[in-house]
């Protein structure tokens, strides 16, 4: 069942999303060669606690940390450890924030120092795919209009969509209906309606789309060890167009 949110709930999610965006920006300031993934997680955890919020991932189905941190060929769900960032790395940060009972979810993939031209193009295309997907989050469209828009941008650029991982509804819970694939034909699935809140999140690789789960039962990496990128926003479907809730200003796209 897809849960549509009230205007008050959407405003509450936007407050959680603003804090989330601020937290990711703070972590990004500390992302430099030599910093450990565990230290980045501590920074996020303490900042949320100081602002009266909780990291939604921490304790979720046993996940042990505030941030999911996934370096290089790891796509998602990396458990922060003592790995130290190196020049040229790509580091994905995925964060859920619960504030006053409402959840926002967002992710970014960041460069460490100077990265290759190919790695930068991967980041650029993933962000373009996210923007294309968000632009389809409009009342009257179908769910797979989002999916198709993401796929076209990614595959036209010569990259691969990870097909076994999806976006999702979010708000009252971390993962709600509907699931949102990042591929597929347009015009299918539920009709989007005002009040729906969706975590749209392209997960792509520079090589093949196949992934595997590590022995920790959380971390997911590309089988061919190709670089991965992951960008995500929580978006509300409104009468004025898609509203991104996980930025400092929660802007409307018209």
GIFEN-V594777 format. One record per run of one state. SS is the DSSP state (H for helix, E for strand, C for the rest). FROM is the first residue (numbers start at 1). TO is the last residue. If there is no record, write none. Layout:
{{SS	FROM	TO} {SS	FROM	TO}}
//
This chain:
{{C	1	1} {E	2	2} {C	3	6} {H	7	30} {C	31	35} {E	36	36} {H	37	50} {C	51	53} {E	54	55} {C	56	59} {H	60	62} {C	63	66} {E	67	71} {C	72	73} {E	74	76} {C	77	78} {E	79	79} {C	80	83} {E	84	84} {C	85	89} {E	90	99} {C	100	101} {E	102	111} {C	112	116} {H	117	135} {C	136	141} {E	142	142} {H	143	156} {C	157	159} {E	160	161} {C	162	166} {E	167	169} {C	170	175} {E	176	180} {C	181	190} {E	191	191} {C	192	196} {E	197	200} {C	201	202} {E	203	205} {C	206	210} {E	211	213} {C	214	219} {E	220	222} {C	223	227} {E	228	230} {C	231	231} {E	232	238} {C	239	240} {E	241	244} {C	245	251} {E	252	252} {C	253	254}}
//
